Amino acid sequence: MKKPLLLFAFSALALISCKDDDIQAYEMDMMKGDWKISKKEVISGKDDKTALSTEVPTGCSVSDNLEFRTDYYTSFTTYGGTGTNCQVASKLEGTYTYNSETKDLVVTYKNNSAVSYRIVVLTSSEMRIKQMSGNIDQNGDTIVDAEYITYKR
């Protein structure tokens, strides 16, 4: 009786120790690729639900692109111009870390400070992140509000 129980315990331990790595790899695989901003929202810190403002990209900013790779590389390319004459305005490159348990994403572009986010939604076609650092009170209620950014493929 002890041998099957011992075998079961070791098997369970082996499965548990691989579980986090598998989730991390799966979620990073879903993150990889190119993402376009579909909207930015400032949400009240009081209830974390009420939208204080919403911004939808227009013009050349519709082409702005966020890229993630599974080797922890990330880039953000912005476009500028007028009408249909859109050209790359800037490209930031850097690295990121991701914790699949807490859903914390930390992005550090070259020559910039690290910015912390929390992934709220992650599917193969949508990613919604909450900025966790650098937020301010935007509606005067003395409670810090948060910026949410929704990306689509």
C-alpha positions in Angstrom: 0.0 0.0 0.0 2.9 2.4 0.8 4.5 1.9 -2.7 1.5 3.0 -4.7 0.8 5.9 -2.3 4.5 7.0 -2.6 4.4 6.7 -6.4 1.2 8.8 -6.4 2.8 11.5 -4.2 5.9 11.8 -6.4 3.7 11.9 -9.5 1.6 14.7 -8.1 4.7 16.6 -7.0 6.1 16.3 -10.5 2.9 17.6 -12.1 2.6 20.5 -9.7 6.2 21.6 -10.3 5.7 21.7 -14.1 2.3 23.4 -13.9 3.5 27.0 -13.5 6.1 26.7 -16.3 3.4 25.4 -18.6 1.0 28.2 -17.8 3.8 30.8 -18.2 4.8 29.4 -21.6 1.2 29.1 -22.8 0.4 32.7 -21.8 3.6 34.1 -23.3 2.8 32.2 -26.5 -0.6 34.0 -26.6 1.1 37.3 -26.0 3.7 36.9 -28.7 3.1 38.8 -32.0 1.9 42.2 -33.0 -0.9 44.1 -31.2 -2.7 47.3 -32.1 -4.3 49.6 -29.6 -8.1 49.5 -29.9 -8.8 51.9 -27.0 -7.3 53.6 -23.9 -9.5 54.2 -20.9 -9.0 56.0 -17.6 -11.0 54.1 -15.0 -11.9 55.6 -11.6 -9.8 54.2 -8.7 -12.9 54.5 -6.5 -14.8 51.6 -8.0 -12.3 50.3 -10.7 -15.3 50.3 -13.1 -16.4 53.9 -14.0 -14.8 55.1 -17.2 -13.6 58.7 -16.8 -12.3 59.0 -20.4 -11.9 56.9 -23.5 -9.6 57.4 -26.4 -9.8 55.5 -29.6 -6.9 55.7 -32.1 -7.4 57.8 -35.2 -5.3 58.7 -38.2 -1.8 57.3 -38.3 -1.9 56.2 -34.7 -4.2 53.4 -35.8 -1.0 51.7 -37.1 0.8 52.0 -33.7 2.2 48.5 -33.0 3.2 46.7 -29.8 5.2 43.5 -30.3 6.1 40.7 -27.9 8.4 37.8 -28.4 8.9 34.7 -26.2 12.6 35.7 -25.7 11.4 38.6 -23.5 11.9 41.2 -26.3 9.3 43.9 -26.8 9.0 46.9 -29.1 6.5 49.7 -29.5 6.3 51.5 -32.9 4.4 54.7 -33.3 3.3 56.3 -36.6 2.8 59.9 -37.5 1.9 61.9 -40.6 -1.2 63.3 -42.2 -3.9 61.5 -44.2 -2.6 58.3 -45.8 1.0 59.5 -45.6 1.9 57.6 -42.4 5.5 56.9 -41.4 7.3 55.5 -38.4 7.6 58.3 -35.9 9.5 56.3 -33.2 10.3 52.8 -32.2 11.1 51.8 -28.6 12.8 48.5 -28.0 13.4 46.7 -24.7 12.6 43.8 -22.6 9.8 42.6 -20.4 9.1 40.2 -17.5 5.9 38.4 -16.9 4.5 36.5 -13.9 1.7 34.1 -14.9 0.5 33.8 -11.3 0.0 37.5 -10.5 -0.4 38.5 -14.2 2.2 41.2 -13.7 3.9 42.5 -16.7 6.9 44.8 -16.4 8.2 46.6 -19.6 11.6 48.3 -19.7 12.4 50.1 -22.9 16.0 51.2 -23.5 16.8 54.5 -21.8 13.5 54.5 -20.0 12.3 53.4 -16.5 10.4 50.2 -16.0 6.6 50.5 -16.2 4.4 47.9 -14.4 1.1 46.6 -15.8 -1.3 43.9 -14.9 -2.9 41.8 -17.6 -6.6 41.8 -17.1 -7.7 40.0 -20.3 -5.5 37.7 -22.5 -6.9 35.8 -25.4 -5.5 35.0 -28.8 -7.2 38.1 -30.2 -7.4 40.6 -27.3 -5.2 41.8 -24.5 -6.3 44.3 -21.9 -3.7 45.7 -19.5 -4.0 48.0 -16.4 -1.1 50.4 -15.8 0.1 49.8 -12.2 2.7 52.6 -12.0 2.7 56.3 -12.8 -1.0 56.7 -12.4 -2.5 59.9 -11.0 -5.9 61.1 -9.7 -7.6 62.5 -12.8 -11.1 63.3 -11.5 -10.2 65.2 -8.3 -11.6 62.6 -5.7 -8.1 62.1 -4.2 -8.1 58.4 -5.3 -5.6 57.4 -7.9 -7.2 56.4 -11.2 -5.8 53.8 -13.6 -5.2 53.7 -17.3 -6.4 50.6 -19.1 -5.2 49.8 -22.7 -7.0 47.3 -24.9 -5.1 45.7 -27.8 -6.4 43.7 -30.7 -4.7 41.6 -33.3 
